[in-house]
Amino acid sequence: MADGKRFFFPATRLILAALLAGVLAGAVAVYVSESGSGNNAPEKVAAAAGKDDVACAAKAARAKTIAAKAVGQVAALQPADPPQSLKSLAFNGPDGKPMTIADHAGKTVLLNLWATWCAPCRAEMPALDALQKEKGSSAFEVIAVNVDTGDDTKPKKFIKEIGVETLGFYRDPTIALFNEAKTRGLALGLPVTMLIDADGCLIAHMNGPAEWSSPDAKRLVEAAIAP
C-alpha cells in the first residue's frame, strides 16, 4: 500500500473468491467473432500473429529467468510456457478510445484484469496503485483494466472509494478481454495479471491477488525492465 503497510492475503479464501469471480465473469461473458473485410484479410492477420508468436516463443529462456525473480509476495507468478504475443489484446484507454497492447510498444506492462464485484481485487488495487506510483515510467506501466459490464459509473465510484489515484482508468465493458485471456489459458478468475515485455510478449502470468507494492514485486519489475 502507499502508506507502507503490507497486505496479507488468506490464500484459500481469496483463491476460492477468484475462482468464483471467474464463474461470474463467464456467466455474463460476451463472446465476439470478427470477420475480415478483404478476400485475404483473415489470412494476413493470422500470418502476422503467427510471426509475432514465433518471435515471442524465442524468449522462453528470458521468461524463465525473469519468473525466477518472482518470490515471496509474488511467488505465484508463473513463466509463460511458451511466451506468446499479446499485442492484439484490446480495451479502452483512459480517454475512452479503443487501444491494444501494441499501442504500448517499447514499454513493459503489468496487465491486470479486475472488477468491482471481485473481493480479492478490492484488496489488491491499492497495491497496484502504489507500484505504478513508484515504478511507473516511460519503460513500465501498470495497466489495470476494469471488466464490469455497463457504464463507467460503478467502477469509477469504486476506484474513488478505495483511494486509487495513480492508475489510469482502462476499461472493457464487453468482457471480451477476459474471454480472450481465458481462451489462451491465462485466466481462471479475477484478478488475473500478465507481465508483458516491450515487444508485446507475455513473459509471466498469475491468477489471484498479490502484494504488488512489496519489495518482492519491485525487484521483479526491475528485472523485467532490465536490458
N, C-alpha and C positions, 0 to 999 in steps of 0.2 A: 504493500500500500504506500501511498505517497507520504504518509506520516512515519514510515519506517517500520510499522508493525507487520507481522507476518500472518498469513492465513495458514491454518492447519485444517486440511480437508479430511473429514471422516470418510475414508476411501470407499467402504462398502456402500454406505448410504448414497453418496454422490455418484458412484458408478451406476447404481440402480436408477437414480434420478436421470442420469444422462441417457441410459438406455430407454427409459420411459419417454424422454423428450424425443428420441428418435422415432418411437412408435407414433407419438402425436404428430410429429412432422410428416411422417409417411401418410397419416390419415388425412391430412389436409394438403398433401403434395399436389402440385400441378405439373403433370408430365407434358413436355413440349417436344415437338418434332419440327424439323426445319428442312425445307427443300430448296435446292439451288435454282436460280433463275435462268442459268445458261445450260447449254447442252452438256457441258462437261464441268460445271461448277462444283458438284459434289466430289468429282474425281480430283480436281485441283486442291480443294480443301483437304481431302484425305491425304493427298500426296505431301502437302505442306506439313500437316500434322505428323505424318509418319517420319518425315525428315527431322522434325524437331524432337520426336521421341527417341530416334536413334542417337542424336547428339546428346540428349539428356541421359540416356542409358549408359553412355560412356563415362558418366560421372559417378558410377557406383562406388568406387573406392573413396572418393571425396565425401559422398553421402555417409558412408560408414565412419569415416574419420570424424566428421562433424557430429554425428549422432552419438559417438562415443563420449563426447563432451557433455551430453545430457545426463547429468547425475543429480542426486539429491531431490530437490523440489521439482525438477523437470525430467526425472528418470523414466517416465512413461513414454517419452518421445522415441519413436522407432525410425530407423533409417528407411528411406524409400527403397523398395526392392522389386523392380529396379526403379531408378529415378525416371520420371515421366514429365512431359511438357504440360504445364497448366496455363499456358498463355491464353487459351480460349475461355477460361473461367470468367463469367460475366456477372456484373452487378451495377448498381447505380452509384456514382460518386457523390461527394458532399454537395455538389451543385445540382444533383438530381438527374444528371445526364448519364446515359449508358457508357460503360467502360469495361475493359478487361484487364487481366493481369499483364498482358502485353503492353498496356499503356504505362506500366511501371518498370519498363526495361531499364536496366542499369542499377536497380535498387533491390536489395534483399528485402523480402516481405514476410512478415509473420501474419498469415491469413487466419482469422478466427471467425467462426460462424456462431451466432448467438440469437437468443430470443427472450422476450420479456417473461414468458411462462417457464423458462428454464432456471430452476433454483441454483444449480451449480454456476450458471452464467452470472447470476447476481453477485455471487461471491468472487468470481474471477475478474470481472470487468474493471474494478478499481486497480487491480494489479497490472492489467494490460495497459491501463491509462498511465500508470506510474512508469512502466517500461518505455512507453512512447515518449513520455516527458523527458526521461533521462537519456535514452538511446536514439530517439528519432533524429534523422538527419537526411542528407541527400543520398546516403548509402543504405539507409534502413528505415522501414516504416511498419508499424503495427496497423493492419487493416482489419478492423472488426466489423463484419457485415451482419446487420440485423436481418433475420428472415421471417419476421412476423408478417402475416397477411394483413391486408387493409392499408389505411393511410399511415402517415408518419406520426400521428398524434401520440399514440401509446408508447412507441419506442423512444420518442424524444422526451416524454414525461419521465420514463424510466431512467434515462441517462441523467436527467437533472436530479432526480431523487437520490441516486447513488453517488452523485458528486463527480461524474466523469467530465473532465474539462479539456483534455488534450487530444483525445482520439477524434479522427474525422468521422462524420456521420455517413456511413456506407450502408446501402440497403438492397435487398432483393425480395420484394413482396410476393413474387411468384413462386418462391422456394425452388426454382429451377437450379440454383447454385447448389443447394443441399442435395437435391436429387442427383446431380452430376457427380458430386463427391461420393455419394452413396453407391452409384453405379460403378465408380472407379475403385470401390472397396476401401475408401478412406473415411467414411462416416458411418458410425453405428448409431449415434445420437448426438445430442448437443451438450456442451460445446464440443466442437472439433477444431483442431488447429493444424495448419500446414506451414512448414518452413520452406520458402521458395527462394531460389537464388536469383541473381541479377539477370540471368538468361531465361527466367520463367520456368526453371526446372524444379520439380518437387525434390527436396533433399531429405526431409523427415516429416513425420506427422504423428498425431496422437488424438485419442478420444478421451473426453473427460477434462476436468479442470486442472490447473496447475498454478503455482505461486510464481507468476511471471515477473514480479518485481524483486525476486530473490537474487542473491549473488550468483546462484547456480544458473539462473536464466540469463543474467547479464553476461556471464562468461560464455554461455552458448551463443549468444548473439555476436559477441566479439569474434568467436571462432568462425561463425558463418560469414561475416563480412570481411574477414581477413583474406588477402590475395591468395 
